[in-house]
Amino acid sequence: MPSSIDDIVDARDEALAALETAFNVIGNEIARTTTVGPYLTALTKRHQDLANQQQAIIAAATDAILALPEVIAAAGTLNLLSTQMQETAAQLPGVTKLLDKTGDILALGQKFADTIASFQGGH
């Protein structure tokens, strides 16, 4: 079955939800971290990076851009990335290497935004 704009919007929403999950998990870890130092600094930076990535996807994945035939044709890639983001985000509550896992989500989010942005040049 060919992909539709609804499939792309669902992929975008899943990617944003994964970033939101990671953002909240990092926020909770910041709240539990009582010692100022490199770990808290890294958590705070990751928290901001996750917020920035959410905004990048929101900016890149407007309804008008998502409706482009080229973007719809890339639905498989976008769905795969958003699924990987969701699967990684689901691991966060019990993960010991929180910064590594949220870094994985950030990298996937960047690929998601880059995939969409690659079609924006002529539009």
Contacts in CASP RR format, 6 or more apart in sequence:
PFRMAT RR
TARGET T0000
AUTHOR 0000-0000-0000
METHOD contacts of the structure
MODEL  1
MPSSIDDIVDARDEALAALETAFNVIGNEIARTTTVGPYLTALTKRHQDL
ANQQQAIIAAATDAILALPEVIAAAGTLNLLSTQMQETAAQLPGVTKLLD
KTGDILALGQKFADTIASFQGGH
2 72 0 8 1.000
3 72 0 8 1.000
3 73 0 8 1.000
3 75 0 8 1.000
3 76 0 8 1.000
4 72 0 8 1.000
5 63 0 8 1.000
5 66 0 8 1.000
5 67 0 8 1.000
5 72 0 8 1.000
7 72 0 8 1.000
7 75 0 8 1.000
7 79 0 8 1.000
8 61 0 8 1.000
8 66 0 8 1.000
8 71 0 8 1.000
8 72 0 8 1.000
8 75 0 8 1.000
8 78 0 8 1.000
9 63 0 8 1.000
9 66 0 8 1.000
10 79 0 8 1.000
10 82 0 8 1.000
11 75 0 8 1.000
11 78 0 8 1.000
11 79 0 8 1.000
11 81 0 8 1.000
11 82 0 8 1.000
11 112 0 8 1.000
12 57 0 8 1.000
12 61 0 8 1.000
12 66 0 8 1.000
12 78 0 8 1.000
12 82 0 8 1.000
12 112 0 8 1.000
14 82 0 8 1.000
14 83 0 8 1.000
14 85 0 8 1.000
14 86 0 8 1.000
15 57 0 8 1.000
15 78 0 8 1.000
15 81 0 8 1.000
15 82 0 8 1.000
15 85 0 8 1.000
15 108 0 8 1.000
15 109 0 8 1.000
15 112 0 8 1.000
16 54 0 8 1.000
16 57 0 8 1.000
16 58 0 8 1.000
17 86 0 8 1.000
17 89 0 8 1.000
18 82 0 8 1.000
18 85 0 8 1.000
18 86 0 8 1.000
18 88 0 8 1.000
18 89 0 8 1.000
18 105 0 8 1.000
18 108 0 8 1.000
18 109 0 8 1.000
19 50 0 8 1.000
19 53 0 8 1.000
19 54 0 8 1.000
19 57 0 8 1.000
19 85 0 8 1.000
19 89 0 8 1.000
19 105 0 8 1.000
19 109 0 8 1.000
20 54 0 8 1.000
21 89 0 8 1.000
21 90 0 8 1.000
21 92 0 8 1.000
22 50 0 8 1.000
22 89 0 8 1.000
22 92 0 8 1.000
22 101 0 8 1.000
22 102 0 8 1.000
22 105 0 8 1.000
22 106 0 8 1.000
23 47 0 8 1.000
23 50 0 8 1.000
23 51 0 8 1.000
23 54 0 8 1.000
25 89 0 8 1.000
25 92 0 8 1.000
25 93 0 8 1.000
25 98 0 8 1.000
25 102 0 8 1.000
26 43 0 8 1.000
26 46 0 8 1.000
26 47 0 8 1.000
26 50 0 8 1.000
26 98 0 8 1.000
26 102 0 8 1.000
27 43 0 8 1.000
27 47 0 8 1.000
29 43 0 8 1.000
29 98 0 8 1.000
30 40 0 8 1.000
30 43 0 8 1.000
30 44 0 8 1.000
30 47 0 8 1.000
33 39 0 8 1.000
33 40 0 8 1.000
33 43 0 8 1.000
42 99 0 8 1.000
43 98 0 8 1.000
43 99 0 8 1.000
46 99 0 8 1.000
46 102 0 8 1.000
46 103 0 8 1.000
46 106 0 8 1.000
49 106 0 8 1.000
50 102 0 8 1.000
50 105 0 8 1.000
50 106 0 8 1.000
53 106 0 8 1.000
53 109 0 8 1.000
53 110 0 8 1.000
53 113 0 8 1.000
56 110 0 8 1.000
56 113 0 8 1.000
57 109 0 8 1.000
57 112 0 8 1.000
57 113 0 8 1.000
57 116 0 8 1.000
60 113 0 8 1.000
60 116 0 8 1.000
60 117 0 8 1.000
60 120 0 8 1.000
61 113 0 8 1.000
61 116 0 8 1.000
64 123 0 8 1.000
65 71 0 8 1.000
65 116 0 8 1.000
65 119 0 8 1.000
65 120 0 8 1.000
65 123 0 8 1.000
66 72 0 8 1.000
66 116 0 8 1.000
68 119 0 8 1.000
68 123 0 8 1.000
70 119 0 8 1.000
71 78 0 8 1.000
71 116 0 8 1.000
71 119 0 8 1.000
74 115 0 8 1.000
74 116 0 8 1.000
74 119 0 8 1.000
77 115 0 8 1.000
78 112 0 8 1.000
78 115 0 8 1.000
78 116 0 8 1.000
81 108 0 8 1.000
81 109 0 8 1.000
81 111 0 8 1.000
81 112 0 8 1.000
81 115 0 8 1.000
82 112 0 8 1.000
84 108 0 8 1.000
85 105 0 8 1.000
85 108 0 8 1.000
85 109 0 8 1.000
85 112 0 8 1.000
88 101 0 8 1.000
88 104 0 8 1.000
88 105 0 8 1.000
88 108 0 8 1.000
89 105 0 8 1.000
91 101 0 8 1.000
92 98 0 8 1.000
92 101 0 8 1.000
92 102 0 8 1.000
95 101 0 8 1.000
END
